[in-house]
Amino acid sequence: MRLPWRKGTTHTTPTETDRTFRLVLYDALASEAMGTLTTGVFLTGFLVSLGASNAAIGVLAAVPFAVQFLQLPAVVLVERLRSRRTICTWSAAIGRCFLIVAALAPFLNRETGTLLLICSVAAYQAMAAIAGCAWNSWMRDLVPETEFGRFFGRRAAATTALATTLALVCGLLIDHWKALLPEHPAYVYSGLFVLSAAIGFYGVYLLSITPEHPMPPMVEQPRMLSLLATPFRDRNFRRLMLFLGSWNFAANLAAPFFVVYMLTTIGYSMTTVIVLTTASQLSNLAALSPWGRLIDRFSNKAVLGIAAPLFLMCTLAWSFTGLEWIQPVVFYVLLAIHILMGVATAGVALGSSNIAMKLSPVGQGTAYLAANSVVSATCAAIAPVLGGLCADFFAMHDLSLSFTWRGEANEVKLQVLDFHSWTFLFGLAAMVGLYSLHRLSFVEETAGTTDPLLVRHFLVEARRSMQSASSAAGLLRIVRVPSWLMRPRSGKPTSGQGSPLP
């Protein structure tokens, strides 16, 4: 796939363009490896090994979203300095130093170590938010609207494949460490954080040598308050922000605690949790391409109308994993939930990010995307804190429903509901998510269609991908590095502005 460069920008040769995309890909892989080792399953496992409370786990889950407020001053930095590479490089370098600080947490007492980990991750995520603001603006100006689905889908496929492999290997390493040194389970996580910092610094180096074409000069100095307020005066974009904000609240009310539930309540090992997570990532990887094609063929809103309800059904299904009669097959139930949730997450992630970019006017992407990030992040930050508090409350309450059949000689009892602790929270999150689906109906997306036959088209695309995956060539098709990033280009020099930074 070739990316058409926008007219009126600095000219580059095909060789320079090819080198730029390779650097971008390598940095994306480095960033993904760093993120895999310091977020998600491993960060939750780090907290559990430190003996952190549910409230502390909720606070740390909220940190990456809470620091998104820094995107507002980051907009000012981008508009004033007009050098997105400089902002990305320095912000990333400073933030990744705190990963080394976080690695010291196991060497302190429980309360101090937990506090140090939370503060270090907060500083790391804060600097990443500043860097991400400049990157979002870069992407909005670089990638044509018609190529959003395929471009980000193929890029995500390469990084997801790396994350899946790395997570499985590190999961086995953690369980092996715990078997050898059960009295020091948190030390292995310290090693992973140090490794991730080293990988992150390599990514900073890649950023520093990635070419950047200058932003166009400002005709006049913009008024920052007016610039930041513009997205909130746009009626349709305001509706979009309300949908994405309510959706992120519902999703993050329960999602950060899935791993905690499996590690503590069910008692799974880290390897088992990683296997389930890997299944989710593989299904996510396989679904990216079909979702991307459907977005380009129909619309982002149409895809969200299928993927979002599927995600909520999977969240609700977690509530039934506590039923006594499901316990003999609970692993297979969780496996099915993870696979379907991976498919749904791919559609929601692509659709929500693409529709935000699509509804952002050209030349105002920085302010619009930053405003959307702040609104969504605020809702996503509040949700896990409330979720952690609710989990402690629900731990002392339960709600059950069962049917009983009594005969002359025996009695048969079938339990259909058993809400307690985490399962209570998962059911509540699914109910809250129904409101966000209502808000989606008010969003207007130009072009595309909401053809009711979209489900049939998705099943056709999914079947085609699964059929191709039955051969070696099909597997390569799923995990291959995008060929347009690697092959030499021929023809006349093209022109472009900027290069994508993950």
C-alpha positions as CSV (number, residue, x, y, z in Angstrom):
1,M,0.0,0.0,0.0
2,R,1.3,3.4,-1.0
3,L,0.6,6.4,1.1
4,P,-0.3,9.5,-1.1
5,W,1.7,12.4,0.2
6,R,-0.2,15.7,0.5
7,K,0.5,18.4,-2.0
8,G,2.4,21.6,-1.2
9,T,4.9,20.0,1.2
10,T,8.6,19.3,1.2
11,H,9.8,16.8,-1.5
12,T,11.6,13.6,-0.5
13,T,13.2,10.9,-2.5
14,P,11.8,7.3,-2.5
15,T,14.9,6.1,-0.6
16,E,14.4,8.7,2.1
17,T,10.7,7.9,2.4
18,D,11.5,4.2,2.6
19,R,14.0,4.8,5.4
20,T,11.6,6.9,7.3
21,F,8.9,4.2,7.3
22,R,11.5,1.6,8.4
23,L,12.5,3.8,11.3
24,V,8.9,4.3,12.2
25,L,8.2,0.6,12.2
26,Y,11.2,-0.3,14.3
27,D,10.3,2.4,16.9
28,A,6.7,1.1,16.9
29,L,8.0,-2.4,17.7
30,A,10.3,-1.0,20.4
31,S,7.5,1.0,22.0
32,E,5.2,-2.1,21.9
33,A,7.8,-4.3,23.6
34,M,8.3,-1.7,26.3
35,G,4.6,-1.3,26.8
36,T,4.0,-5.0,27.0
37,L,6.5,-5.4,29.8
38,T,5.3,-2.4,31.9
39,T,1.5,-2.4,31.4
40,G,-1.5,-4.8,31.4
41,V,-0.9,-8.3,32.8
42,F,2.6,-7.7,34.0
43,L,1.9,-4.4,35.8
44,T,-1.1,-5.9,37.5
45,G,1.0,-8.9,38.5
46,F,3.7,-6.6,39.9
47,L,1.0,-4.9,42.1
48,V,-0.4,-8.3,43.3
49,S,3.1,-9.5,44.1
50,L,3.7,-6.4,46.2
51,G,0.4,-7.1,48.1
52,A,-1.4,-3.9,46.9
53,S,-5.0,-3.3,47.8
54,N,-7.9,-3.3,45.3
55,A,-8.1,0.5,45.7
56,A,-4.4,0.9,44.8
57,I,-4.8,-1.3,41.8
58,G,-7.7,0.9,40.7
59,V,-5.7,4.1,41.2
60,L,-2.8,2.7,39.1
61,A,-5.2,1.6,36.4
62,A,-6.5,5.2,36.4
63,V,-3.1,6.8,36.1
64,P,-2.5,6.4,32.3
65,F,-5.8,8.1,31.7
66,A,-5.6,10.8,34.4
67,V,-2.3,12.2,32.9
68,Q,-3.9,12.8,29.6
69,F,-4.8,16.3,30.8
70,L,-1.2,17.1,29.9
71,Q,-2.3,16.9,26.3
72,L,-3.7,20.4,26.7
73,P,-0.4,22.1,27.5
74,A,1.2,19.8,24.9
75,V,-1.1,21.4,22.3
76,V,0.5,24.7,23.3
77,L,4.0,23.2,23.0
78,V,3.2,21.9,19.5
79,E,1.8,25.1,18.3
80,R,4.5,27.3,19.8
81,L,7.6,25.1,19.0
82,R,6.2,23.5,15.8
83,S,8.8,20.7,16.1
84,R,7.0,17.5,16.9
85,R,10.1,15.3,16.7
86,T,11.8,17.4,19.4
87,I,8.8,17.2,21.7
88,C,8.4,13.4,21.2
89,T,12.1,12.6,21.7
90,W,12.7,14.6,24.9
91,S,9.3,13.7,26.5
92,A,9.9,10.0,25.8
93,A,13.5,10.0,27.1
94,I,12.6,11.7,30.3
95,G,9.5,9.5,30.9
96,R,11.4,6.2,30.3
97,C,13.9,7.1,33.1
98,F,11.1,6.5,35.6
99,L,10.8,2.9,34.6
100,I,14.2,2.3,36.3
101,V,12.9,4.0,39.4
102,A,9.8,1.8,39.4
103,A,12.0,-1.3,39.4
104,L,13.1,-0.4,42.9
105,A,9.7,-1.0,44.4
106,P,10.2,-4.6,45.6
107,F,13.2,-3.4,47.7
108,L,11.0,-1.2,49.9
109,N,8.2,-2.1,52.3
110,R,4.8,-2.8,50.9
111,E,3.2,0.6,51.3
112,T,6.3,2.6,50.2
113,G,7.0,0.2,47.3
114,T,3.4,0.4,46.1
115,L,3.5,4.3,46.3
116,L,6.8,4.4,44.5
117,L,5.5,2.2,41.7
118,I,2.3,4.3,41.3
119,C,4.2,7.6,41.2
120,S,6.9,6.3,38.8
121,V,4.3,4.9,36.4
122,A,2.4,8.2,36.6
123,A,5.5,10.2,35.7
124,Y,6.3,7.8,32.8
125,Q,2.7,8.0,31.5
126,A,2.6,11.8,31.9
127,M,5.6,12.3,29.6
128,A,4.2,9.7,27.2
129,A,1.0,11.8,27.0
130,I,2.9,14.8,25.9
131,A,4.8,12.8,23.3
132,G,1.5,11.2,22.1
133,C,-0.1,14.6,21.5
134,A,2.5,15.5,18.9
135,W,2.3,12.1,17.4
136,N,-1.5,12.3,17.0
137,S,-1.2,15.6,15.1
138,W,1.5,14.0,12.9
139,M,-0.7,11.1,12.0
140,R,-3.7,13.3,11.2
141,D,-1.8,15.3,8.7
142,L,0.1,12.4,7.1
143,V,-2.4,9.6,6.5
144,P,-5.3,10.1,4.0
145,E,-8.8,9.5,5.4
146,T,-9.4,6.8,2.9
147,E,-6.4,4.8,4.1
148,F,-7.0,5.1,7.9
149,G,-8.4,1.6,8.3
150,R,-5.8,-0.3,6.3
151,F,-2.8,1.8,7.5
152,F,-3.4,1.5,11.2
153,G,-4.7,-2.1,10.8
154,R,-1.4,-3.3,9.2
155,R,0.8,-1.4,11.6
156,A,-1.1,-2.8,14.5
157,A,-0.8,-6.3,13.2
158,A,3.1,-6.1,13.3
159,T,3.1,-4.7,16.9
160,T,0.4,-7.1,18.1
161,A,2.3,-10.1,16.8
162,L,5.4,-9.0,18.8
163,A,3.5,-8.3,22.0
164,T,1.8,-11.7,21.9
165,T,5.1,-13.6,21.6
166,L,6.9,-11.5,24.2
167,A,4.1,-11.8,26.7
168,L,4.0,-15.6,26.4
169,V,7.8,-15.9,26.9
170,C,7.8,-13.5,29.9
171,G,4.8,-15.3,31.4
172,L,6.7,-18.6,31.4
173,L,9.8,-16.7,32.9
174,I,7.7,-15.3,35.8
175,D,6.2,-18.7,36.7
176,H,9.7,-20.3,36.6
177,W,11.1,-17.6,38.8
178,K,8.3,-18.0,41.3
179,A,9.0,-21.7,41.4
180,L,12.7,-21.1,42.2
181,L,12.3,-18.1,44.5
182,P,8.8,-18.1,45.9
183,E,9.8,-15.8,48.7
184,H,10.8,-13.0,46.3
185,P,8.1,-13.0,43.5
186,A,8.3,-9.3,42.8
187,Y,12.0,-9.3,41.8
188,V,11.3,-10.7,38.4
189,Y,9.1,-7.8,37.6
190,S,11.9,-5.4,38.5
191,G,14.0,-7.1,35.9
192,L,11.3,-6.7,33.3
193,F,11.0,-3.0,34.0
194,V,14.8,-2.5,33.6
195,L,14.7,-4.4,30.3
196,S,11.8,-2.3,29.1
197,A,13.7,0.9,29.9
198,A,16.6,-0.3,27.8
199,I,14.3,-1.1,24.9
200,G,12.6,2.3,25.4
201,F,15.9,4.2,25.2
202,Y,16.6,2.4,21.9
203,G,13.2,3.7,20.7
204,V,14.2,7.2,21.7
205,Y,17.3,6.9,19.5
206,L,15.2,5.8,16.6
207,L,13.0,8.8,17.1
208,S,16.0,11.1,17.1
209,I,17.2,10.0,13.7
210,T,13.8,9.8,12.1
211,P,13.4,12.7,9.5
212,E,10.9,15.3,10.1
213,H,9.5,17.8,7.6
214,P,8.7,21.2,9.3
215,M,5.2,22.2,10.1
216,P,3.9,25.0,7.9
217,P,4.5,28.5,9.3
218,M,1.6,30.1,11.2
219,V,-0.1,32.9,9.3
220,E,-1.0,34.5,12.6
221,Q,-0.5,33.5,16.3
222,P,-3.6,31.5,17.4
223,R,-5.3,32.2,20.7
224,M,-4.8,29.1,22.8
225,L,-8.0,29.2,24.7
226,S,-10.0,29.7,21.6
227,L,-8.1,26.9,19.9
228,L,-8.8,24.4,22.7
229,A,-12.4,25.5,23.0
230,T,-13.2,24.9,19.3
231,P,-13.8,21.2,19.5
232,F,-16.4,21.7,22.2
233,R,-18.3,24.2,20.0
234,D,-18.6,21.6,17.2
235,R,-22.0,19.9,17.9
236,N,-21.2,16.7,16.1
237,F,-17.7,16.3,17.6
238,R,-19.2,17.1,21.0
239,R,-21.6,14.1,20.5
240,L,-18.7,11.9,19.6
241,M,-16.8,12.9,22.7
242,L,-19.8,12.1,24.8
243,F,-20.1,8.7,23.3
244,L,-16.3,7.9,23.6
245,G,-16.3,9.3,27.1
246,S,-19.2,7.1,28.3
247,W,-17.8,4.1,26.5
248,N,-14.3,4.4,28.1
249,F,-16.0,4.8,31.5
250,A,-18.0,1.6,31.0
251,A,-15.1,-0.4,29.6
252,N,-12.6,0.6,32.3
253,L,-15.0,0.1,35.1
254,A,-14.3,-3.6,34.9
255,A,-11.5,-4.4,32.4
256,P,-8.5,-3.5,34.6
257,F,-9.7,-6.1,37.1
258,F,-10.0,-9.1,34.8
259,V,-6.4,-10.1,35.5
260,V,-6.8,-9.6,39.2
261,Y,-9.9,-11.8,39.2
262,M,-8.0,-14.6,37.4
263,L,-4.9,-14.4,39.6
264,T,-6.6,-14.0,43.0
265,T,-10.2,-15.4,42.9
266,I,-9.8,-18.2,40.3
267,G,-6.1,-18.8,41.3
268,Y,-4.6,-19.1,37.9
269,S,-0.8,-19.0,37.3
270,M,0.7,-16.2,35.3
271,T,1.3,-18.6,32.4
272,T,-2.4,-19.6,32.3
273,V,-3.4,-15.9,32.4
274,I,-0.9,-15.1,29.6
275,V,-2.2,-18.1,27.5
276,L,-5.7,-16.6,27.7
277,T,-4.4,-13.1,27.0
278,T,-2.5,-14.5,24.0
279,A,-5.7,-16.0,22.7
280,S,-7.3,-12.6,22.9
281,Q,-4.4,-10.9,21.2
282,L,-4.3,-13.5,18.4
283,S,-8.1,-13.0,17.8
284,N,-7.5,-9.3,17.9
285,L,-4.7,-9.6,15.4
286,A,-6.8,-11.8,13.0
287,A,-9.7,-9.4,13.2
288,L,-7.8,-6.2,12.5
289,S,-7.7,-6.7,8.7
290,P,-11.4,-7.6,8.3
291,W,-12.4,-4.7,10.5
292,G,-10.1,-2.3,8.6
293,R,-11.6,-3.3,5.2
294,L,-15.1,-3.0,6.5
295,I,-14.3,0.5,7.9
296,D,-13.0,1.6,4.5
297,R,-16.0,0.0,2.7
298,F,-18.8,1.1,5.0
299,S,-18.1,3.4,8.0
300,N,-16.6,3.6,11.4
301,K,-20.0,4.0,13.0
302,A,-21.3,0.9,11.4
303,V,-18.4,-1.2,12.7
304,L,-18.8,0.3,16.2
305,G,-22.4,-0.7,16.0
306,I,-21.3,-4.4,15.9
307,A,-18.1,-4.4,17.9
308,A,-19.2,-2.4,20.9
309,P,-22.3,-4.6,21.7
310,L,-20.1,-7.7,21.3
311,F,-17.6,-6.3,23.8
312,L,-20.4,-5.6,26.3
313,M,-21.8,-9.1,26.0
314,C,-18.3,-10.5,26.7
315,T,-18.1,-8.3,29.8
316,L,-21.4,-9.5,31.0
317,A,-20.3,-13.1,30.4
318,W,-17.5,-12.6,33.0
319,S,-20.3,-12.4,35.6
320,F,-21.4,-16.0,35.0
321,T,-17.9,-17.5,35.4
322,G,-18.5,-17.6,39.2
323,L,-21.4,-20.1,38.9
324,E,-20.6,-23.3,40.6
325,W,-21.8,-25.6,37.8
326,I,-19.5,-23.8,35.3
327,Q,-16.3,-24.4,37.3
328,P,-15.4,-27.7,35.6
329,V,-15.2,-25.9,32.3
330,V,-14.5,-22.4,33.4
331,F,-11.2,-22.3,31.5
332,Y,-12.9,-23.0,28.2
333,V,-15.5,-20.4,29.0
334,L,-12.9,-17.8,29.7
335,L,-11.0,-18.9,26.5
336,A,-14.2,-18.2,24.4
337,I,-14.7,-14.9,26.2
338,H,-11.1,-13.8,25.5
339,I,-11.3,-14.7,21.9
340,L,-14.6,-12.8,21.3
341,M,-13.4,-9.9,23.3
342,G,-10.2,-9.7,21.2
343,V,-12.3,-9.5,18.1
344,A,-14.6,-6.9,19.6
345,T,-11.7,-4.8,20.9
346,A,-10.0,-4.7,17.5
347,G,-13.2,-3.2,16.0
348,V,-13.8,-0.7,18.8
349,A,-10.2,0.5,18.8
350,L,-10.0,1.0,15.1
351,G,-13.4,2.5,14.7
352,S,-13.2,4.9,17.7
353,S,-9.7,6.2,16.8
354,N,-10.5,6.5,13.1
355,I,-13.8,8.3,13.5
356,A,-12.1,10.8,15.8
357,M,-9.5,11.5,13.2
358,K,-12.1,11.6,10.4
359,L,-14.3,14.2,12.2
360,S,-11.3,16.4,13.0
361,P,-11.1,19.2,10.5
362,V,-7.8,19.3,8.5
363,G,-5.4,21.7,10.1
364,Q,-7.1,21.5,13.5
365,G,-6.3,17.9,14.3
366,T,-4.1,18.7,17.3
367,A,-6.8,20.6,19.2
368,Y,-9.6,18.2,18.3
369,L,-7.8,15.0,19.0
370,A,-6.3,16.4,22.3
371,A,-9.8,17.5,23.4
372,N,-11.2,14.0,22.6
373,S,-8.3,12.4,24.5
374,V,-8.8,14.5,27.6
375,V,-12.6,13.8,27.7
376,S,-12.2,10.1,27.2
377,A,-9.2,9.9,29.6
378,T,-11.1,11.7,32.3
379,C,-14.0,9.2,32.2
380,A,-11.5,6.3,31.9
381,A,-9.6,7.5,34.9
382,I,-12.6,7.8,37.2
383,A,-13.9,4.4,36.2
384,P,-11.2,2.0,37.7
385,V,-11.0,4.0,40.9
386,L,-14.8,3.6,41.4
387,G,-14.3,0.0,40.3
388,G,-11.8,-0.7,43.0
389,L,-14.0,0.8,45.7
390,C,-17.0,-1.1,44.4
391,A,-15.1,-4.3,44.4
392,D,-14.4,-3.9,48.2
393,F,-18.1,-3.1,48.8
394,F,-19.4,-6.0,46.7
395,A,-17.0,-8.3,48.5
396,M,-19.4,-8.1,51.5
397,H,-22.6,-8.6,49.4
398,D,-23.9,-11.2,47.0
399,L,-27.0,-11.7,44.9
400,S,-28.0,-15.1,43.7
401,L,-30.9,-16.7,41.8
402,S,-31.6,-20.3,41.4
403,F,-34.3,-22.7,40.2
404,T,-35.1,-25.7,42.4
405,W,-37.0,-28.9,41.3
406,R,-38.2,-31.1,44.2
407,G,-39.4,-34.6,43.5
408,E,-40.4,-37.5,45.8
409,A,-36.9,-38.8,46.3
410,N,-34.5,-36.1,45.1
411,E,-34.0,-32.4,44.5
412,V,-32.4,-30.6,41.6
413,K,-31.1,-27.1,42.0
414,L,-29.9,-25.0,39.1
415,Q,-28.1,-21.7,39.9
416,V,-28.5,-19.1,37.1
417,L,-27.1,-16.0,38.9
418,D,-24.4,-15.7,41.5
419,F,-23.2,-12.1,41.7
420,H,-20.4,-11.5,44.3
421,S,-17.3,-9.4,44.5
422,W,-15.8,-9.1,41.0
423,T,-18.7,-10.7,39.2
424,F,-21.0,-8.0,40.6
425,L,-18.7,-5.4,39.1
426,F,-18.5,-7.0,35.7
427,G,-22.3,-7.1,35.4
428,L,-22.6,-3.5,36.5
429,A,-20.1,-2.4,33.8
430,A,-22.1,-4.2,31.1
431,M,-25.2,-2.3,32.1
432,V,-23.5,1.0,32.1
433,G,-22.2,0.3,28.6
434,L,-25.7,0.3,27.3
435,Y,-25.9,4.0,27.7
436,S,-22.8,4.6,25.6
437,L,-24.4,2.6,22.7
438,H,-27.4,5.0,23.0
439,R,-25.0,8.0,22.6
440,L,-23.5,6.5,19.5
441,S,-26.8,6.8,17.6
442,F,-26.6,10.6,17.8
443,V,-23.1,10.8,16.1
444,E,-23.2,11.7,12.4
445,E,-20.4,10.4,10.1
446,T,-20.0,11.7,6.6
447,A,-19.7,9.2,3.8
448,G,-20.0,5.5,4.3
449,T,-23.1,3.5,5.0
450,T,-24.8,1.6,7.9
451,D,-25.9,-1.2,5.6
452,P,-27.8,-3.8,7.7
453,L,-26.0,-6.5,5.7
454,L,-22.7,-5.4,7.4
455,V,-22.8,-8.4,9.7
456,R,-22.9,-10.7,6.7
457,H,-20.0,-8.9,5.1
458,F,-18.0,-9.2,8.4
459,L,-18.6,-12.9,8.6
460,V,-17.5,-13.3,5.0
461,E,-14.3,-11.3,5.7
462,A,-13.7,-13.3,8.9
463,R,-14.2,-16.6,7.1
464,R,-11.8,-15.6,4.4
465,S,-9.1,-14.7,7.0
466,M,-9.6,-18.0,8.8
467,Q,-9.5,-20.0,5.6
468,S,-6.2,-18.4,4.7
469,A,-4.9,-19.0,8.2
470,S,-5.2,-22.8,7.6
471,S,-2.0,-22.7,5.5
472,A,1.5,-21.5,6.1
473,A,0.9,-18.7,3.6
474,G,-2.2,-17.7,5.5
475,L,-0.3,-17.4,8.8
476,L,2.3,-15.3,7.1
477,R,-0.4,-13.1,5.8
478,I,-1.7,-12.5,9.3
479,V,1.6,-11.6,11.0
480,R,3.7,-10.3,8.1
481,V,5.5,-7.0,8.3
482,P,3.7,-4.6,5.9
483,S,5.6,-5.0,2.6
484,W,5.0,-1.4,1.6
485,L,7.3,-0.4,4.5
486,M,10.2,-2.6,3.4
487,R,10.3,-2.7,-0.4
488,P,12.2,-0.1,-2.5
489,R,10.0,2.4,-4.3
490,S,10.4,3.4,-7.9
491,G,9.2,6.3,-9.9
492,K,9.4,10.0,-9.4
493,P,10.1,11.5,-6.0
494,T,7.0,12.0,-3.9
495,S,6.3,14.8,-1.4
496,G,5.3,14.6,2.2
497,Q,4.9,16.3,5.5
498,G,6.1,14.6,8.6
499,S,6.4,10.9,9.4
500,P,4.3,8.8,11.7
501,L,5.6,8.3,15.3
502,P,4.1,5.6,17.5
